[in-house]
Amino acid sequence: MARRRGGGIMSDKLKMELAEELGVANIVRAEGGFGSVSSRDCGNLVRLAIQKAEQSMI
């Protein structure tokens, strides 16, 4: 399956806000992006994004 590059569903600003909330923003800044974040932390970022989206629908 091909990976999609470029634009995504979440803005970079939202991703950084979520990373700040989870405490992994320093990894993103220091090591050059979200590629250096562990898969567990990426899963937690997605989970948090889904929770926030669900809350905004209420």
LUMBATI-73911 format. One line per 3 residues: number of its first residue (from 1); for each residue x negated, y negated, z of N, C-alpha, C, O, CB. Coordinates in Angstrom, 3 decimals. Atoms other than C-alpha are relative to their C-alpha. Glycine has a CB too. Example, Ala and Ser with C-alpha at 12.3 -4.5 7.8 and 13.67 -1.06 7.14 Angstrom:
2
1) -0.890/1.190/0.000/-12.300/4.500/7.800/-0.900/-1.200/0.000/-1.936/-1.181/0.665/0.992/-0.027/1.246 ~ 0.820/1.190/-0.060/-13.670/1.060/7.140/0.770/-1.090/0.730/0.261/-2.198/0.899/-0.414/-0.462/-1.415
END
This chain:
58
1) -0.845/1.169/0.000/0.000/0.000/0.000/-0.894/-1.237/0.000/-1.853/-1.306/0.768/0.963/0.005/1.218 ~ 0.799/1.214/0.105/-1.393/-3.410/-0.942/0.304/-0.932/1.162/1.442/-1.038/1.619/0.261/-0.707/-1.337 ~ -0.187/0.981/-1.066/-1.939/-5.990/1.747/0.368/-1.331/-0.615/-0.155/-1.717/-1.660/-1.272/-0.134/0.871
4) -0.427/1.303/0.483/-0.245/-9.313/1.304/-0.869/-1.064/0.635/-0.989/-1.110/1.860/1.495/-0.252/0.307 ~ 0.842/1.088/-0.493/-2.549/-12.298/1.650/0.688/-1.329/-0.264/1.609/-1.428/-1.074/-1.400/0.033/-0.665 ~ -0.553/1.324/0.234/-1.777/-15.956/1.851/1.114/-0.290/0.985/0.981/-0.021/2.179/0.512/-0.127/-1.432
7) -1.106/0.413/-0.837/1.527/-17.199/3.182/0.668/1.165/0.695/0.712/2.278/0.170/1.004/-0.741/-0.812 ~ -0.686/-1.025/-0.751/3.389/-15.270/5.793/1.291/-0.550/0.562/1.696/-1.670/0.251/-0.884/0.539/1.113 ~ -1.264/0.425/-0.591/6.564/-15.467/7.753/-0.235/-0.992/1.128/0.507/-1.963/1.275/0.783/1.208/0.515
10) 0.292/0.895/-1.128/4.991/-17.104/10.812/-1.033/-1.040/-0.423/-1.998/-0.729/-1.122/-0.511/0.805/1.232 ~ 0.972/1.048/0.278/3.203/-20.421/10.544/-1.239/0.202/0.867/-1.185/0.866/1.902/0.615/-1.396/0.245 ~ 1.231/-0.087/-0.781/-0.371/-20.709/11.759/0.180/-0.668/1.365/-0.381/-0.221/2.365/-1.170/-0.650/-0.764
13) -0.253/0.698/-1.262/0.847/-23.145/14.413/0.724/0.919/0.987/0.354/0.984/2.159/0.829/-1.281/-0.247 ~ -0.739/-0.916/-0.855/3.336/-20.602/15.788/-0.898/1.131/0.495/-0.852/1.504/1.667/1.205/0.569/-0.749 ~ 0.904/-1.081/-0.400/0.711/-17.844/15.770/-0.955/-0.464/1.102/-1.216/0.275/2.052/-0.800/0.506/-1.214
16) 0.919/0.509/-1.027/-1.683/-20.042/17.770/0.736/-0.247/1.319/0.178/-0.003/2.389/-0.676/-1.301/-0.481 ~ -0.783/0.187/-1.226/1.069/-20.953/20.250/0.211/1.336/0.712/0.085/1.414/1.934/1.363/-0.654/-0.322 ~ -0.183/-1.325/-0.588/1.779/-17.253/20.800/-1.316/0.529/0.556/-1.344/1.130/1.630/0.567/0.976/-1.040
19) 1.323/-0.439/-0.464/-1.948/-16.508/21.091/-0.372/-0.710/1.296/-0.941/-0.097/2.200/-1.073/-0.265/-1.079 ~ 0.253/0.752/-1.240/-2.256/-19.252/23.721/0.782/0.618/1.153/0.250/0.818/2.245/0.384/-1.496/-0.171 ~ -0.868/-0.555/-1.035/0.654/-17.785/25.650/-0.504/1.356/0.491/-0.384/1.674/1.674/1.425/0.135/-0.528
22) 0.493/-1.331/-0.368/-0.900/-14.309/25.612/-1.457/-0.003/0.447/-1.965/1.018/0.909/0.160/0.942/-1.165 ~ 1.376/0.095/-0.458/-4.407/-15.546/26.383/-1.038/0.537/-0.960/-2.138/0.888/-0.533/-0.130/0.703/1.269 ~ 0.974/-0.482/0.976/-6.109/-14.451/23.166/-0.433/-1.089/-0.977/-1.150/-0.805/-1.937/0.575/1.171/-0.766
25) 0.347/1.095/0.909/-6.469/-17.858/21.509/-1.509/-0.231/-0.046/-2.052/-0.599/-1.087/0.712/-1.289/0.424 ~ 1.454/0.190/-0.015/-10.106/-18.063/22.602/-0.695/0.986/-0.936/-1.703/0.643/-1.554/-0.546/0.159/1.427 ~ 0.564/-0.998/0.926/-10.844/-14.872/20.629/0.224/-0.459/-1.438/-0.675/-0.354/-2.273/0.642/1.408/0.231
28) -0.330/0.451/1.354/-9.104/-16.285/17.550/-0.931/-1.143/-0.405/-1.462/-1.156/-1.515/1.487/-0.450/-0.087 ~ 0.853/1.151/0.307/-11.080/-19.535/17.745/-1.470/0.391/-0.100/-2.160/-0.029/-1.029/0.174/-1.079/1.060 ~ 1.430/-0.307/-0.091/-14.461/-18.044/18.673/-0.475/0.957/-1.086/-1.611/0.853/-1.549/-0.312/0.587/1.350
31) 0.461/-1.059/0.894/-14.552/-15.113/16.290/0.576/-0.089/-1.405/0.476/0.858/-2.185/0.339/1.327/0.584 ~ -0.368/0.229/1.388/-13.003/-16.572/13.176/1.337/0.519/-0.461/1.454/0.962/-1.603/-0.995/0.573/-0.830 ~ -1.336/-0.339/0.465/-9.337/-15.750/13.072/0.609/1.201/0.683/0.033/1.786/1.600/-0.032/0.240/-1.449
34) -0.765/-1.066/-0.621/-6.789/-13.133/13.906/-0.537/1.389/-0.324/-0.122/2.366/0.300/1.429/-0.097/-0.425 ~ 0.589/-1.289/0.332/-8.819/-10.346/12.297/-0.847/0.568/1.123/-1.110/1.770/1.159/-0.830/-0.125/-1.236 ~ 0.833/-0.451/-1.117/-10.924/-10.180/15.449/0.818/0.350/1.245/0.262/0.795/2.249/-1.014/-1.070/0.346
37) -0.880/-0.321/-1.124/-7.922/-9.707/17.754/0.317/1.498/-0.052/0.556/2.048/-1.128/1.320/-0.862/-0.042 ~ -0.259/-1.437/-0.030/-7.344/-6.121/18.885/1.414/0.314/-0.503/2.310/-0.529/-0.454/-0.190/0.546/1.426 ~ -1.317/-0.390/0.516/-4.442/-4.205/17.391/1.040/-0.009/1.110/2.209/-0.298/0.856/-0.065/1.391/-0.652
40) -0.932/0.061/-1.132/-2.872/-3.964/20.853/0.489/-1.431/0.206/1.684/-1.670/0.379/-0.672/0.528/1.292 ~ -0.382/1.404/-0.182/-2.942/-7.751/21.221/0.835/-0.510/-1.169/1.749/-1.312/-0.977/-1.244/-0.870/0.167 ~ -0.822/0.384/1.159/-1.595/-8.184/17.683/1.426/0.527/0.162/2.390/-0.168/-0.158/-0.625/0.536/-1.316
43) -1.325/-0.555/-0.261/1.280/-5.885/18.597/0.742/-0.809/1.037/1.948/-1.028/0.919/-0.107/1.440/0.450 ~ -0.621/0.838/-1.025/1.924/-7.978/21.683/0.420/-1.351/-0.574/1.451/-1.896/-0.179/-0.962/-0.204/1.176 ~ -0.377/1.250/0.662/1.935/-11.123/19.518/1.291/0.179/-0.791/2.175/-0.676/-0.748/-1.131/-0.482/-0.928
46) -1.212/-0.272/0.778/4.543/-9.571/17.235/1.194/0.180/0.931/2.273/-0.354/0.675/-0.187/1.256/-0.884 ~ -1.079/-0.218/-0.964/6.619/-8.420/20.209/0.498/-1.330/0.566/1.704/-1.553/0.668/-0.477/0.919/1.142 ~ -0.367/1.300/-0.548/6.549/-11.936/21.692/0.732/-0.843/-1.041/1.701/-1.528/-0.714/-1.245/-0.740/0.499
49) -0.672/0.744/1.070/7.498/-13.475/18.338/1.435/0.481/-0.196/2.346/-0.325/-0.383/-0.778/0.136/-1.312 ~ -1.351/-0.566/0.138/10.475/-11.135/18.047/0.889/-0.429/1.165/2.047/-0.795/0.962/-0.063/1.542/-0.077 ~ -0.764/0.424/-1.170/11.592/-11.943/21.598/0.430/-1.452/-0.132/1.580/-1.787/0.150/-0.821/0.193/1.277
52) -0.323/1.422/0.156/11.429/-15.680/20.884/1.044/-0.212/-1.102/1.932/-1.052/-0.961/-1.275/-0.805/-0.318 ~ -0.972/0.122/1.072/13.340/-15.256/17.620/1.392/0.448/0.477/2.399/-0.185/0.164/-0.446/0.829/-1.220 ~ -1.283/-0.478/-0.525/16.050/-13.245/19.373/0.610/-0.998/0.967/1.824/-1.205/0.958/-0.176/1.346/0.692
55) -0.493/1.003/-0.954/16.338/-15.860/22.119/0.541/-1.224/-0.714/1.507/-1.833/-0.256/-1.109/-0.414/0.962 ~ -0.455/1.185/0.721/16.725/-18.633/19.573/1.334/0.249/-0.715/2.020/-0.703/-1.089/-1.061/-0.437/-1.010 ~ -1.264/-0.335/0.653/19.691/-16.789/18.015/1.172/-0.023/0.966/2.329/-0.039/0.546/-0.096/1.360/-0.647
58) -1.082/-0.048/-0.999/21.651/-16.765/21.260/0.642/-1.353/0.153/1.570/-1.510/0.947/-0.524/0.482/1.356
END
